[in-house]
Structure formats: structure tokens, C-alpha cells
Amino acid sequence: MKSETKMKSMHCMLPVVLLSLSAVALAQHDAQMADAPKTDAQKSFDKLKTLAGSWEGRITTNPPHPEMDGTLGQVTFRVTSMGNAVMHDMKSSVRPDNPITMMYLDSDRLLLTHYCDAGNRPRMVARPSADGKQVEFDFLDVAGGTEYGHMHHAVFTIIDDSHHIEDWTYMEPGDKPVHAHFDLQRTKDLPRADLRGPNDLQRSK
């Protein structure tokens, strides 16, 4: 009877011990990372983390797409997975869904995976930032079909704490690029019903 009780106690303690070891290993890793000089990828990743929060602004396209130009876009950044990933959630007044983009470090590279409403998942890799205010991603590869096109390029330009610009390039079938420009201001979340056209939205102060 005592032997069974002892075995049960050991089984109960095992998860606690494993979690403790994991926490120690993570703390040691964080301490080592704090002491090491940051790579260009880490610096860019840290810069993207400062965008955490909600944003909104008008969209312009080139070549012009009348159904999109001047409409309101909303973007939310969220730092997640204990700081190991940044999630970018995009909404607009002309599309019912919200494509998700994940940004994360892969060794000495900063990668982006865009979960596109075209049904594919392009990956991009960041260039070293010359001024620390712009993070530019170049196309790396894509999983899934591209018969409807795919996202090909992305640039995040940080103006200040409350203003940033996003430029996305979508490659339509036949390798025809469409550039979407988002001029975004930091804001509070708006209900979905408030996502209207440029002449309809009455912005709250």
C-alpha cells in the first residue's frame, strides 16, 4: 500500500519537475541571448514588436482598384508565444475575412508567413534594415496553389509610435503586381459595423 502511494506521488511530481527544468532552461537561454550582441534579424523583430496594438487607415492601390481605393483598413499586431512570434491581423471594409501573417525568427533570419485568402502560404525573408525604421520582406517560397495569385512582398515603415505605413505587393496570375498602400494610425478597436467607406465613417475622438 505504501509502495503504491509512493508511486502515485512520484507520478504527480513528474510534471512539476519537468516544468521546472523547462523554466530553468528557458531562463538560461534568455540570459545568454541578453548577453549576446543582437543580429540584424533580432533588431528588426524587436522593432516589429513595438507595433503591438490596433491601427487603422485608408488604403490606396497601384494599379488603381476602385473597389479598394479610399476604403478603411484595420490592422492588429499581437506579440505571442512568449515573445517568439508576432501576429498581424488585417481587416478591410471590402473583404469579409481577415488574412493572418506570422513573423518569427529562424536562426539569423526574420521570416514572415502569410496565410492568404487565395488559399496559399507564401513565406518571405527580411532584409537587413539600413535605418532601423523600415523592415522589408522579399519573397522566399510558397506552399499551396497560386492559380489565384499570391502575396509577394511586404514593407513596414515606422514613422513614430502612433504612425506606420505598410506596403504589400500581391502578384496576380500572369505575374501582374498590385501594390496596396496602408497609411495607419494607432487607435482603439472599432466594431466590425464601423468598417465603412471613406465618406461614411464618422471617427470618434
C-alpha positions as CSV (number, residue, x, y, z in Angstrom):
1,M,0.0,0.0,0.0
2,K,2.8,2.4,0.9
3,S,4.6,1.5,-2.3
4,E,1.5,2.4,-4.4
5,T,1.2,5.7,-2.6
6,K,4.8,6.5,-3.2
7,M,4.5,5.6,-6.9
8,K,1.4,7.9,-7.2
9,S,3.3,10.7,-5.5
10,M,6.2,10.3,-8.0
11,H,3.8,10.4,-10.9
12,C,2.2,13.6,-9.6
13,M,5.6,15.2,-9.1
14,L,7.0,14.4,-12.5
15,P,5.1,17.1,-14.5
16,V,6.1,19.7,-11.9
17,V,9.8,18.7,-12.2
18,L,9.7,18.8,-16.0
19,L,8.1,22.2,-16.0
20,S,10.7,23.5,-13.5
21,L,13.5,22.1,-15.7
22,S,11.9,23.8,-18.8
23,A,11.7,27.1,-16.9
24,V,15.3,26.9,-15.9
25,A,16.4,26.1,-19.4
26,L,14.4,29.0,-20.8
27,A,15.8,31.4,-18.2
28,Q,19.4,30.3,-19.1
29,H,18.6,30.7,-22.8
30,D,17.2,34.2,-22.2
31,A,20.3,35.2,-20.2
32,Q,22.6,34.0,-22.9
33,M,20.6,35.9,-25.5
34,A,20.7,39.1,-23.4
35,D,24.5,39.0,-23.2
36,A,25.0,38.3,-26.9
37,P,25.0,41.1,-29.5
38,K,21.7,41.3,-31.4
39,T,21.7,40.3,-35.1
40,D,20.0,42.4,-37.7
41,A,17.1,40.0,-37.7
42,Q,16.6,40.3,-34.0
43,K,16.8,44.1,-34.2
44,S,14.1,44.1,-36.9
45,F,12.0,41.7,-34.9
46,D,12.2,43.9,-31.8
47,K,11.1,46.9,-34.0
48,L,8.0,45.0,-35.2
49,K,7.1,44.2,-31.6
50,T,6.7,47.9,-30.9
51,L,3.7,47.9,-33.3
52,A,1.7,45.8,-30.9
53,G,-1.9,47.1,-30.8
54,S,-4.6,48.3,-33.1
55,W,-4.3,50.5,-36.2
56,E,-6.5,52.0,-38.9
57,G,-6.1,53.9,-42.1
58,R,-7.0,54.3,-45.7
59,I,-5.9,52.0,-48.5
60,T,-4.6,53.0,-51.9
61,T,-3.7,50.7,-54.7
62,N,-1.5,50.8,-57.8
63,P,-2.7,50.0,-60.4
64,P,-5.9,51.5,-59.1
65,H,-8.6,49.1,-57.8
66,P,-11.7,51.4,-57.4
67,E,-13.4,48.9,-55.0
68,M,-10.5,49.2,-52.6
69,D,-9.1,52.7,-53.0
70,G,-10.0,55.0,-50.1
71,T,-11.6,52.3,-48.0
72,L,-10.7,51.8,-44.4
73,G,-8.3,49.1,-43.3
74,Q,-7.7,47.9,-39.8
75,V,-4.6,46.1,-38.6
76,T,-3.9,44.4,-35.3
77,F,-0.4,43.4,-34.1
78,R,-0.1,40.9,-31.3
79,V,3.2,39.6,-29.7
80,T,2.5,36.0,-28.8
81,S,4.2,32.6,-28.0
82,M,6.2,34.2,-25.1
83,G,7.6,36.8,-27.4
84,N,8.7,34.3,-30.1
85,A,6.1,35.4,-32.7
86,V,4.3,38.5,-33.9
87,M,0.8,38.0,-35.4
88,H,-0.5,40.5,-37.9
89,D,-4.3,40.5,-38.4
90,M,-5.7,42.6,-41.3
91,K,-9.3,43.6,-42.0
92,S,-10.9,45.9,-44.6
93,S,-14.3,47.3,-45.3
94,V,-14.4,45.4,-48.7
95,R,-13.4,41.9,-47.6
96,P,-15.3,39.7,-45.2
97,D,-12.2,37.8,-43.9
98,N,-9.0,38.8,-42.2
99,P,-5.8,37.3,-43.5
100,I,-3.2,36.4,-40.8
101,T,0.5,36.9,-41.1
102,M,3.0,35.5,-38.6
103,M,6.6,36.8,-38.2
104,Y,9.2,35.0,-36.3
105,L,13.0,34.4,-36.0
106,D,14.6,31.4,-37.7
107,S,18.2,31.3,-36.5
108,D,19.7,34.5,-38.0
109,R,16.8,35.2,-40.3
110,L,13.5,37.0,-39.8
111,L,10.7,35.2,-41.6
112,L,7.1,36.0,-42.5
113,T,4.4,33.5,-43.3
114,H,1.2,35.0,-44.8
115,Y,-1.9,32.8,-44.6
116,C,-3.6,34.2,-47.7
117,D,-7.3,34.2,-48.6
118,A,-6.1,32.9,-52.0
119,G,-5.5,29.6,-50.3
120,N,-1.8,29.6,-50.1
121,R,1.0,30.4,-47.7
122,P,3.9,32.5,-49.1
123,R,7.0,32.9,-47.0
124,M,9.2,36.0,-47.1
125,V,12.6,36.8,-45.5
126,A,13.5,40.2,-44.1
127,R,16.4,42.3,-45.5
128,P,18.8,44.0,-43.0
129,S,17.3,47.4,-42.1
130,A,19.5,50.3,-43.1
131,D,17.9,52.8,-40.7
132,G,16.2,50.6,-38.1
133,K,12.8,52.1,-39.1
134,Q,11.9,50.0,-42.1
135,V,11.5,46.2,-42.3
136,E,11.3,44.9,-45.8
137,F,10.4,41.3,-46.7
138,D,11.3,39.6,-50.0
139,F,9.6,36.5,-51.4
140,L,11.1,33.2,-50.4
141,D,8.7,30.4,-51.4
142,V,5.0,29.5,-51.4
143,A,3.0,26.4,-50.3
144,G,-0.3,25.8,-51.9
145,G,-1.7,26.7,-55.3
146,T,-1.0,30.0,-56.9
147,E,-3.7,30.0,-59.7
148,Y,-5.3,33.0,-58.0
149,G,-2.0,34.7,-57.3
150,H,0.0,35.2,-54.1
151,M,1.4,37.8,-51.8
152,H,4.9,38.6,-52.9
153,H,6.5,41.5,-51.0
154,A,5.9,43.5,-47.8
155,V,7.4,46.6,-46.3
156,F,6.7,48.0,-42.8
157,T,7.9,51.6,-42.3
158,I,7.7,53.1,-38.8
159,I,7.2,56.8,-38.7
160,D,6.7,57.2,-34.9
161,D,5.0,55.4,-32.0
162,S,1.5,56.2,-33.4
163,H,2.0,56.1,-37.2
164,H,3.3,53.5,-39.5
165,I,3.0,52.5,-43.2
166,E,2.6,49.1,-44.8
167,D,3.2,48.4,-48.5
168,W,2.1,45.0,-49.7
169,T,2.6,43.6,-53.2
170,Y,0.2,40.9,-54.5
171,M,1.2,39.0,-57.6
172,E,-1.9,38.4,-59.7
173,P,-2.0,35.5,-62.3
174,G,0.4,36.2,-65.1
175,D,2.9,37.9,-62.7
176,K,1.0,41.1,-62.6
177,P,1.9,43.0,-59.4
178,V,-0.7,45.0,-57.5
179,H,0.6,47.3,-54.7
180,A,-1.5,48.1,-51.7
181,H,-0.5,51.1,-49.5
182,F,-1.8,51.3,-45.9
183,D,-1.3,54.6,-44.0
184,L,-2.0,53.6,-40.4
185,Q,-2.6,55.5,-37.2
186,R,-2.7,53.8,-33.8
187,T,-6.2,53.7,-32.5
188,K,-8.7,51.8,-30.3
189,D,-10.6,48.8,-31.7
190,L,-13.7,49.6,-33.7
191,P,-16.7,47.3,-34.1
192,R,-17.0,45.5,-37.4
193,A,-20.0,47.6,-38.3
194,D,-17.9,50.7,-38.4
195,L,-15.8,49.5,-41.3
196,R,-17.3,51.6,-43.9
197,G,-16.2,53.6,-46.9
198,P,-14.3,57.0,-46.8
199,N,-17.4,59.1,-46.8
200,D,-19.4,57.0,-44.4
201,L,-17.1,56.6,-41.4
202,Q,-17.5,59.2,-38.6
203,R,-14.4,58.8,-36.5
204,S,-14.7,59.0,-32.8
205,K,-12.3,61.3,-30.9
